[in-house]
Amino acid sequence: MSDIASHAEKTQPGIVDEVGRFYAQHAGLIKVLGGAALAVTLSKMKENATR
């Protein structure tokens, strides 16, 4: 993950700070989106396991 952040910072200076500020302002939204992504992933895994 730090490699991604390092690359992003090189190509767009300040992006890591900007993402950090966004997360700080919208932590609840990020948690909801993460939960939704996990639910979709688990659903797809179950779907594939029953085939």
C-alpha positions as CSV (number, residue, x, y, z in Angstrom):
1,M,0.0,0.0,0.0
2,S,2.8,2.4,0.8
3,D,4.2,1.8,-2.8
4,I,0.9,3.0,-4.2
5,A,0.9,6.1,-2.0
6,S,4.5,6.8,-2.9
7,H,3.8,6.6,-6.6
8,A,0.6,8.7,-6.3
9,E,2.5,11.4,-4.3
10,K,5.2,11.5,-7.1
11,T,2.7,11.9,-9.9
12,Q,0.3,14.2,-8.0
13,P,2.0,15.9,-5.0
14,G,-0.4,16.4,-2.1
15,I,-2.8,13.6,-3.1
16,V,-2.1,11.6,0.1
17,D,-2.9,14.6,2.3
18,E,-6.1,15.3,0.2
19,V,-7.3,11.7,0.6
20,G,-6.5,11.9,4.3
21,R,-8.7,15.0,4.7
22,F,-11.5,13.4,2.7
23,Y,-11.4,10.3,4.9
24,A,-11.4,12.5,8.0
25,Q,-14.5,14.5,6.8
26,H,-16.4,11.4,5.6
27,A,-15.2,8.5,7.8
28,G,-18.8,7.2,8.1
29,L,-19.3,7.1,4.3
30,I,-16.0,5.2,3.9
31,K,-17.1,2.6,6.5
32,V,-20.4,2.1,4.7
33,L,-18.8,1.8,1.3
34,G,-16.3,-0.7,2.8
35,G,-19.1,-2.7,4.3
36,A,-21.0,-2.7,1.0
37,A,-17.9,-3.8,-0.9
38,L,-17.3,-6.7,1.6
39,A,-21.0,-7.8,1.3
40,V,-20.8,-7.8,-2.5
41,T,-17.5,-9.8,-2.4
42,L,-18.9,-12.4,0.1
43,S,-22.0,-12.7,-2.1
44,K,-19.9,-13.3,-5.2
45,M,-17.8,-15.9,-3.4
46,K,-20.8,-17.8,-2.2
47,E,-22.2,-17.7,-5.7
48,N,-19.1,-19.1,-7.1
49,A,-18.8,-21.8,-4.4
50,T,-22.3,-23.1,-5.2
51,R,-21.5,-23.7,-8.9
